[in-house]
């Protein structure tokens, strides 16, 4: 039992320190020093500032808390347990073990009270910007005089490591420009990273840097001074125009006589002997572990239970709001539950085969503008490329520091933070976010794409200029390996439509999809619009692959393609049939959607008896052999591209009717 001569706040803070050290020691893995240093900061947040209800972690108007320094997760787990979330002391003891709620870094959906999955440094920082954008947008749409429904703040704790990551700079610049005064970030300035003192790599003036970004910056010189931390947080709450950064100087592993302020306390357990010294320092029994005094648990439970009343008050306010603004309330409830209005898809455009050629990026723009009015939750933009990606909602304003109801976003040339912000927006019920850039620049977005897939949330990532068909920009801009690398990520759905009508249905599928991000991949170059009266209907896109054009008799050969190459294999089919080779054409816009079909459907499209198959895609051939079998072939890209007009590139790399026919005949 801890010494009773400590006041309850000190005892609570020290309990978190010892609990964190114990959990890491038992797991023989983790980061004990940072939660030990941050315990006073966490105490002030959970007892004085955060608006939350442990009995309903998803309350719509709760403050969001992001531990961008995710390695310090024992801090968050400790306070979630102590304040009454569905997290037990056994869960704390089971830290970093199989099937535990308390993973090595906080995971959304696994641990109650965790608002976003963090771990890769900088991501949480940038996610918070997305959360802040979404809050401002919801408030602009739904708040009315006397009904301040959405007024929550976004709090985060970030580290020296977060400050070094490039995505933080992108996100901080965006937040300052947009004047996101609902952001309050605490910076744990402990001067320690895995390799040692941060002076070996990092000696910039972070405060001046953030002032230059347009942030409100304060400094607390002692991380153990809970009064100073509270005063700084109060000042930050009162600053409603600028985002706030509070730089707090802490001592990593405070209370550890031999490891305080050393890298040895950052990523490894303190050790059994040192743990005993820590407990003695804080007045705890050195021979007992996972000790939580009843008065500490009661104290924090009382603080947590205040949130029940806060939510009850909000529910009463919302009830009155619903009576006065029933249509807005109905709209919010529908979108916040992931629903879509009845008949929204009636606005999806249908394109005629007689229409001129159309790039799928242009078709996508037409779809977006056709459905925007009926889907007010749909908001997004691009990384400075909206004229090229066709992602502007033409009848709506831009989201700016003055116009929070705007639905067009200008993320700037910040692809990485765009992806991370989209994740924060996607985690906000009532918002359907999308963001666009060229397919090659998906490379800048890998961390947020992967984290969206881990969380099974659904930002919609739009990637245009999808192949060597973009032409003269050349090798650096022509995506080759991007399709297969995206397809390799679990829980992701990649859709590459063949024409304008498949594009329309790609958007339908994306908006109706549950459980993971959707990637829409579009062309720069114009494509013919396929005759749906002659060929298979484009709504079959939802099955991932379908028979677009059947063979004249039992097929000798199956041609498979995605995107712009579908029109090519249709022409090749005509030539092969003329030569007496019965040929089926399969449009395969999405491997993932196809894999969700039953065995009977898969057999219908790709009969096991027919193993003569040729896949055609202007991308890496990796992965296609799953569908073409050992008797098939793949016509794809095995090198990088070249700088030349698209038609010259198609000829050079063999994406011509003659070459497809030649490769097909070689199989027979």
N, C-alpha and C positions, 0 to 999 in steps of 0.2 A: 504494500500500500504506500502511496506517495505521502510525503510529509504533509500533515494537516495545517502547518503554520504558513502555507502559501495561500495567497488570496485566490479566489476561484478562477479569475482570468489567467493568472500565472500558472496555476495548476492545470488548467485546460490546455494552454499553449504547450506546456512541458509534457503533458500526456501525449499530445500529437507528435512531439519530437521523439519520445521514447517508443511510441507505437510504430512510427515509421521505421526507426532503426531496428526494432524487433522483427518487423515483417520482412525487411530486406535480409536480415541475418538468417531468419528461418528459411527463406527461399534460396539463400546463398546466391542471390542475384538481385541487382537493382541499384538504385541511386539514393543512398540515405542522406547525404549531406545537404542537398537542396531542400527537401521538405523540412529538415531540422531548422534550416535558416529561415524558411518562409512561414513557419508556424504562426508567428505574430501577425503577419500580413493576412493569412487565411482566417485567423481568429477575428480580426477586424471586419473582414468581408462578410463572413457567415453570421456574425452576431449583430452587426450594425448597418450594413449597406445592402447586401444582396436581398432582393425581393424574390422569395421562392416558397414553395409549398412541398415539403417532403412527401406528403400523401398523394400529391399529383404532380410528378416531375414534368408533365407536359402542359401545365397551365399556360394559356396563351400569352398572358401579360407578365410572366415571370421575367426577371432579368436573366440574360444569358451569361454563363461563365465559361471561359475557355482557358484551359491550362495549356498554353502554347508550348511551355516547357514540359512536355508530356512525360519526360523521364522522372519528374517530381511527383508522379501520380499518387504516391502514398499520402501526400498532403491532401489531395482531393478526396481520396477514398476515406481517409480518417474523418474529415469533416462531414462527408455524406453519411457515414456510419453514426457519428456522434449527434448529428442534427435530426436523425430519424428517418432517413431514406431506407428503402428495402435492401439494406446491406448490413450484415451481421458481423460480430467479432470473428466468427468462424471464417467469413469471407476475407477478412483482413489477414487472418492466419494462413489462408490459402492463396496468398498473393503469388502471382506468376505461375500458378499450377494449372494442370489440365482441367478444363470445364469450369474454371473460376470466373466469377464476375470481375475480379480484380486482376485484369491483364497487365502485362508489363508496361503498357502505355494506355491511357484512357480510350475506351472504345464505345462509340455511340451504339445504343441498342443492346449492349451487353451489360452495362452497369447503369442502374437508374441514377439520374442526375447528371450524367455526362451528355453535354449538348452536341459534341462533335468529336470525332476520332482525331486525336493528335499523336504526334510522335516525330515524324519528319519535321525538323525545326523550320520555323517560318510559316508553316501551313496554318497553324491556329491563329497566328497574327493576321494573316490574310483572310481566313475564314470569317474573322470578326468583322472585317470591312463589309463582307457580303451580308452578314447578319444585320449590320447597321443600316445598310442600304435598304434591305427588306423592311426593317422596322419603320424607317422614314416613309417608305412607299405605302405600307399598310395604314399608317397614321394619316397620310394625305388622302387616301381613298375612303377610309371608314370613320375616322374621328370626326365628331361634330361638336358644336358648342355645347358644353355641359356633359359631353360624352367623350372623355379622353381615354378611349378604349386601349390604345396601344401607345404606351409611354415608357416602355421598359428601356433599360440601358444594357450595353454589352460591356462586360468586364473581362479582362484577361490578365494573366500573369505570363510574362515572357522573360527570356533569359539572354545572357550574352550571346549564346549560340543563335538564338532567333535574330538578334540584331546583326549578326554577320551574314545571314542568308540573304541572297539577292531578292527573293520574293518579298521580304519585309520592306525593302526600299520601294519596290513597285507599289505595294499595298499602302504604305504610309503616304506616299505621294498622292495616290488616288484619294485617300481619306481626307487629307488636308485640302485638296482641291475642292472636294465635295462638301467640305465643312460639316463633317459627321460628328457633331457635338455629343452624340449618344455613345461614343466610344470612350472608355476609361481603361487604360492599360497601365499595369504596374510592371516596371522593369526591374528584375532581380539583378542588381549590379554586384555580383560577387567576385568578379575578376578571375574565375577559375573555369577552365575547360579540361578535357581529358588529358591533353598534353602538358598541362601546367598552368601557370599564370597567363592570363590573356594578353599580357604585355608582349608576349612573343609574336603575336599576330594582330593585335587589336588595341590601338591606343587613341582612336578618334574621340572627339567630343560628341557623344551621342545626343546630349541635350541641345547643343547648337544645331546639330543635324536635323533634329525633329522640329526645332523652331523654324528652320529654313523650309521645312515641309508645310508649315502653317499649323503646327500643333501647339497646344497649351502645355508647357513643360514645367514641372516642379521637381524639387530634389528633397529627399529625406535622407539625412546623413547616418541614421542609425536604424537598422532594420528591426531592432528590438523595442523601439519607441512607438508603442501602439497609439499613443496620443497624437504624435506627429503624423503617423500614417492615416489616422482618422481625419485629421484636419486637412491633409492633402486630398483625400478622397472627397471630402465635403466641398472643397474648392473646385474639384473636377466636376462634381455634379452641378454646381452653380454655373460652370462655363458651358453654355449650351450651343455655342457656335463652332468652337474649335474642338477637334478630338484632343483627348488629354493623355499625356504620358507622365507618370510619376516614377522618377528614378530613385530606387531605394537601395542604399548601400548595405549589403548583408555580409554575414560571415558564414560561409559554407561549413556545415557540421558544427554549428555553434553548440557548445557543451561537451565536445569531444576533446579532451586535453591534448591528445597527440596528433589528431587529424584535422582540427579546425583550420580553415583557410588553406587546405592542401588538396591537390588533385586526387589523392588517395581516398577522399571521401565522396568523390563524384560518381564513379561508376562501379564501385565494389562495396560489399558489406564491410562494416567497420571492424569486424572480428569479435569473437566472444569476450576476450579480455577488455577490449576497448568499450564494448557495450556496457560492461559492468561499471567502468569508470564514468561513462555518460550517465547511467542511472544514479550513481552516487552524487554526481555533480548536481543533478536536478532533484535530489532528495527522494529518489525511488529505491526500493529494495533491489540491490544488484542481482539477487538470486531468483527474482521473479520476472516473468515475461508477460506481455500483453495485459498489463494491469490498467484498468479503467475504473477509477473511483466512482461510486454511485452518485456523489454530488456533482461530478463532472458530467456524467451522462445526463443527469436530470437538468443541469444547467443548459447544456446544448439542446436537449429536447425541448425545453421551454422556449429557447430562441427559435428553433425550427417550427414549433407549433404556432407561432405568430402568423406564419404564412397561411394557415388554414383560414384565419379571419380575413386576411388580405384577399384571398381568392373568393371567399364568400361575399365580401363587399363588391368585388369586381363582378361576380355573377349577378348580383342584384342590379348593378349598373347596366350590365349587358341585357338583362331581362327588360329593363325600361327602354333601352336602346332598340331592342327587337320590336317592342310595341310601337315605337315612334318611326323607326326606319326598317320595316319588315323586309323590304326587297334587298336592301344592302346586307342585312343580317342573314337572309337566306343565301345570298350570293357567297358571303364569307364562309358560312358553314359548309356549303357545297365544296368550294375549292380547298378549304382547310382539311377536309376529309379525303382529298384526292379525287373528288368527283368532277364531272364535266356536265355542262348544261345539256338537257335533252335536245336532240336535233342539231347540236353544234356542227356535226359533220356534214349537214346538208349544204353548208357553205363551201365545202371543199370543191375546188374547180375541176372541171372535166375538160380535157384538151382533145382537139380533133386531129385525126391523122392528116388532114388537109392543111393544118396550120403550118407556118414556117418552122424550120428547125429551131430548137430552143435548148439552151444549156440548162442542165438540171438546177444549177444555182439560181437561174432566172425563174424557173418554174417554182422553186422553193420560195422565192420572194413573192410571187403571185399568191401562193398558198397562204403564206403568213399574213398578207394583207387581206385575204378573203375571210380568214377566220378570226382576225384580231378583235373585231367588234364583239363577237359572241364569247370571247375568252379574255375578259379583262385581267385575269391573273397572269396572262402571258406577257412577260417582260424580258428584254434582253438587248443585245447589240453585238458589237464586234471589237476586235483589237485594231482600231483605226482602219478597218477595211470594209465598212458597210457598203460603199459603192461597188466593191468587187464581190462581196459575199451575198449581196442582195438581202440584207437583213433589217432594213429600215421599215418600221411601221409608219406608213406615210401619213396617216390621219392623226398621229399622236405626237405629243411633245417629247423632247428629250428630258431625261432625269438630270437635274442640275441642283446646285445649292439653293436655287430659288424655286424650282419647280419639282417638288417631290412626287407629284402625281405623274410625271413623265414616264413613258414606257420604253423609250429608246435609250440605250446605254452607250456611252462612249468610254470604253475601257482604256483607250490610249494604247500605245505600243507596249502593252504589258500582258502578254499572253499568259504568263505563269500566274500572276495575281488574278487575272480574269477567271481562270479555272478555279482557283481557290475561293474567290468571292462567289462564284456560281454555286459552289458547295454550300456556303453559308446561306445563300438565298434559297437553295433547294431544301435546306433544313428548316425553313420558316414556312409553316402551314399557311396557305393562301396565296402562295407565289409559285409560278411555273417559269423558271428561268432558262434562257438559252444564251449561248455565246459562240461567236464565229471567228474563224481565221482560215488561212490556207492549211491544207492537210499536212504539209511539211512542217508547219509550226506547231503541230500537236506535240512535237518533241519538247517544246518549252513547257508543256502542260502535264507531263507524265505523273508527277506527284499527286496533283488534285484528281486526275482521271482515276488513278489507282485507288485513292482514298474514297472517292465516290462509289467505286465498285465494292470496296470493303464494307462501306456503310449501307450499300444497297439503296442509295438515294438516286434521284433522277434529274440531275441537270441535263439539258440537251446540248450536246456539243456538235456544232455545225462546222464541217470542214469542206472547203471548196478547192478548186484547182487540183484535182485528185489524181493526176497522172502525168505522163510525158506529154499529154494533150495540152498542157498549159504552154508548151512551146518555147519561145525564145528566151525566157528567163533562165532556162538552162539547168544544168546539173544540180546546182545548189537549191533550186526551188522545186525540182521534180521529185515527188514522193515515190519511193520504190519499196522500201521495207516497212512503211508505216501501217499499211492495212493489216498485214499478218501480225505485227507487234501489238496492234490494238485488239485484234481478234484473240490473241493469246491471253488476254486479261480475263479472269473469271468474273461472272456477274455483269458483263458488259454486252450490249447489243449493237452491232455494227450493221448499218444498212446502206447499201450503195445502189440506188435505183437506176433503171435503164433508160427512163425517159420521163417526160413531164407527168404522165399519169401515175407511174410508179412513185414519183416524188410526192404527189398528192397523198397517196396511201402510206408512204413512208412517214409523213407527218401525222397521219391518223394513228398509225401504230405507235409512234413515239409518244404521243400525248396520252394514249390509253395504256401504255406499258406500265407495269409495276415491277419494282425490285431491281434497281440498278440503272446506271446511266445509259443513254442512247446516243450513239454517234451516227450522224447523218453525213454522208459523203457525196459531194456533188461535183459536176464537171464545170470547167471553164468554157469548153467548146460546145457549139450547138449540136444537138442530136435530133434525129427524126423522131416524130411522135408515132408510136406504134399503133397500128389499126386494131382496136379492140374487138371489132366485128370479125376480123380475119384471124387474129391471134388470141391467146389466152387473156383473160381479164386482169387488169392491173391490181384489182383488189386481192388477187392471190399472193401479192407481196407478203401479206401477213403470215403466210406459211413458210417464208424463207426461200423456197425454191419451188418452181412450178413449170409444167410443160407449157411453154409459150407457143411453140409450133410443132405439131405432131408429124411424124414421118408418114410417108405415103403408104407404108405397110410396116410390118414388124421391123423395128429399127436395126440397121446394121451398125449404127454409130450414134452416140449421143454427144452433142456439142453443148458445153456449159460456159456461161459467162456472167459477169456482173457489169453494171454500169454501162459505159459507152461501148463496151465490146459486144454487148448483146446485139446491137444493130449489125455489127460486123459478122457475127456467126449466122444471123438470119440470111445475109447475102450469100455466105458460104453454103448454107443449106440448099439454097436454090441451085447453085452450081453442082453440088454433090448429087442432088436428086436428078438433075439433068443427065448425070453420068451413071444413073442407075443405082446409086448408093442411098439407101433409105436412111434418112437422118432426122433425129429428134433434136429440137432446140429447147434447152432449159435455161430460163432466167433464174439466177440464184443471188438475189440481192442481199441475203443475210444468212450466213452459216448458222448463227445462233438461233434464229427463228426456225430454221429447218430442223435443227437438232431437237427442238421442242415438239416436233410432230411424232405421231405414233409410227410404229414399224410398218404398218400396212401402207401408209401414205408414202413413206420413204421408199418402199419397194416399188410403188407405182411410178414414182419419178425416176428412180435409178434401180431397175430390175437387176437382181444379182446375176441373172443369166447373161446380161448384156454388159460385158466388161470392156468394150471398145469405146472409150470416152476421151474427149479432148476438152480440157478446160482452157479458156482464154481470158487472161486478165493482165492489164498493163501494170504489173506489180510483181513483187517477189513470188516465186513459184512455191515457196515453203508452205506446207499445209494442204495443198491441193490434192496430194496423192491419196488422202483419205477418201476423196470422192471419185478420182479417176481410176483407182485400183492399179494393180501391177501391170495390166495390159493396156493402160491408157497413157496419156501424155499431157503435158502442160506447156502452153505457149505463154511465156511471161517474161519478166525482166530478170536477167542474171547479172547485169552490170548497172552502173548509174547511167543517167540519160546524157543528152547532149543539148547544146544550144542551137536551135534551128526552128523553123516553122513546123507546126504540128504535123502537117501532112508529110513533110520530109522525114520527120521522126518515125511516123507510123511505118513508112516504107523501109527505113533503115533498120528498124528493130523487128520487122516481119509482121506487123499488125495490118495485113492486107488480106483481101479475099483469096488471092492466089496462094499465099503462104498458108492460110488456114486450110484451104482445100488440100494443099500438098501434105501438110502435117497429118491431116485426117486420113488421107489415102494411105499414108505410110503405116498407119495402125492396122490397115486391112490387108 
